[in-house]
């Protein structure tokens, strides 16, 4: 494991996608409002964290990889805060583009006694401008000599478009591993990606197969492999773990590592970051999936958007060996 992290430290990954802010308001619930049947949260703390594609990049950085990121923020206070947080962590912001007429995406979650009470979003879903698309592609070209993989983090907020993916595939060579965290409605964008990491619901939609049991799960995975011409499909299955489908016909079911699940927020970001970084550092697809499963099992055991570190993974590995 320590040898793997040495290799990871020399591995560059570019993240392209929907950058957002995860805003948490923490508090205690002691009573119900007299105005409506809703809980009254007494606020004790607030956090502003990196979300979406920003969380993917944060995970790669936290695991020790060399990360580059490209996406869009608005010309607003939250956009400044977000880019400031990147700089604090030593992550380059050259690929983050400000669009004047776009608001920075914010997901605000109100948490009472470690349980989410409500979430409200501020966002713009319009597609990015042609000028922004051009600048993203220029940034990609500048990063190519320094990276082994590209992660497409698609949250349907306007950055990941069919045109962007088409042009992206036209400027990179086959040696660059392309991993996609897909969203419903965009599956036809991802043809010829190296890896896609849908959850069960997304895999059902993308394959047209209603996943109800292991047989339908296997059918869906094979349909996606053939349909998108991927090297691999990794279907995340919540408390049932993950299933990896490889182009060579191998299917590997990986049971969940999580002991207790407190919050799944950002788990998909951790999965794709850990898998792509691990595989790009030289491991097999199967070993990368096992590594990603362990990383995800750690973050879902904590409340709020969080990241995994080498220390946490090594510690969890040692604990498993002792048992």
FENZI-V554055 format. One record per residue. N is the residue number from 1. D_CENTER is the distance of its C-alpha to the mean C-alpha in Angstrom with 1 decimal. Layout:
N,D_CENTER
N,D_CENTER
//
This chain:
1,22.5
2,23.9
3,24.7
4,21.1
5,20.0
6,22.8
7,21.5
8,17.9
9,19.6
10,20.8
11,17.7
12,16.3
13,13.0
14,12.5
15,9.3
16,10.5
17,9.5
18,10.0
19,10.5
20,11.6
21,13.5
22,13.2
23,16.9
24,18.4
25,22.1
26,23.5
27,27.0
28,29.6
29,31.0
30,34.7
31,36.1
32,35.7
33,36.4
34,40.0
35,38.9
36,36.6
37,35.3
38,32.1
39,31.3
40,32.1
41,29.5
42,31.2
43,28.7
44,28.6
45,25.5
46,22.8
47,19.6
48,17.5
49,14.1
50,11.2
51,8.7
52,6.2
53,6.1
54,8.4
55,6.6
56,4.6
57,8.3
58,9.8
59,8.6
60,10.1
61,13.0
62,13.6
63,13.9
64,16.4
65,15.1
66,16.2
67,13.5
68,14.2
69,12.5
70,13.9
71,13.7
72,16.1
73,17.5
74,20.8
75,24.1
76,24.0
77,24.1
78,20.5
79,19.4
80,21.8
81,20.4
82,16.8
83,18.1
84,20.4
85,17.8
86,16.3
87,19.9
88,20.7
89,18.1
90,19.5
91,16.6
92,18.3
93,18.1
94,20.3
95,17.7
96,17.1
97,19.6
98,21.5
99,22.6
100,25.7
101,25.6
102,22.0
103,20.9
104,17.9
105,15.5
106,16.0
107,15.1
108,17.9
109,18.2
110,21.6
111,21.9
112,25.3
113,26.1
114,22.5
115,22.1
116,20.4
117,23.4
118,22.0
119,19.2
120,20.0
121,18.2
122,19.5
123,18.1
124,19.3
125,18.3
126,20.8
127,19.9
128,20.0
129,23.5
130,24.9
131,25.4
132,21.8
133,20.8
134,23.5
135,22.4
136,18.8
137,20.4
138,22.9
139,20.3
140,18.7
141,22.2
142,22.8
143,19.8
144,20.7
145,23.3
146,20.9
147,17.8
148,17.4
149,14.2
150,12.1
151,8.5
152,8.5
153,5.9
154,8.4
155,9.2
156,12.9
157,14.0
158,16.1
159,14.5
160,13.6
161,17.1
162,19.2
163,21.2
164,18.5
165,17.2
166,20.9
167,21.9
168,19.0
169,20.1
170,23.6
171,23.2
172,21.4
173,23.1
174,22.4
175,21.8
176,18.3
177,15.6
178,13.3
179,10.1
180,8.8
181,6.3
182,9.6
183,11.3
184,14.9
185,17.5
186,15.8
187,16.3
188,19.3
189,17.4
190,15.7
191,19.0
192,19.3
193,15.7
194,15.7
195,13.0
196,11.2
197,9.2
198,10.7
199,11.7
200,15.6
201,16.2
202,14.2
203,15.9
204,19.2
205,19.0
206,18.1
207,20.8
208,23.3
209,23.9
210,24.0
211,22.5
212,25.0
213,25.7
214,25.1
215,27.2
216,25.3
217,22.0
218,23.3
219,24.8
220,21.5
221,19.7
222,22.7
223,23.0
224,19.5
225,20.3
226,23.5
227,22.5
228,19.7
229,21.4
230,18.4
231,18.9
232,16.8
233,15.0
234,13.1
235,13.5
236,12.1
237,15.2
238,14.8
239,17.9
240,19.1
241,16.5
242,15.2
243,17.2
244,17.1
245,19.2
246,20.5
247,22.6
248,25.6
249,25.8
250,24.5
251,22.7
252,21.4
253,20.7
254,19.1
255,20.1
256,17.9
257,18.3
258,17.8
259,21.3
260,20.7
261,17.9
262,18.1
263,14.8
264,11.7
265,10.0
266,6.5
267,7.2
268,4.8
269,2.1
270,5.6
271,6.7
272,5.5
273,6.4
274,9.4
275,10.5
276,10.6
277,12.2
278,14.6
279,15.7
280,16.2
281,18.3
282,20.6
283,19.8
284,20.2
285,17.6
286,18.9
287,18.7
288,15.2
289,14.3
290,16.5
291,15.0
292,11.4
293,13.3
294,15.1
295,12.3
296,10.7
297,14.4
298,14.9
299,12.4
300,13.5
301,16.9
302,16.5
303,16.7
304,14.5
305,11.2
306,11.7
307,10.8
308,12.5
309,15.4
310,17.8
311,20.5
312,18.7
313,18.0
314,21.5
315,23.0
316,21.5
317,22.7
318,26.1
319,26.4
320,25.7
321,28.4
322,30.8
323,30.5
//
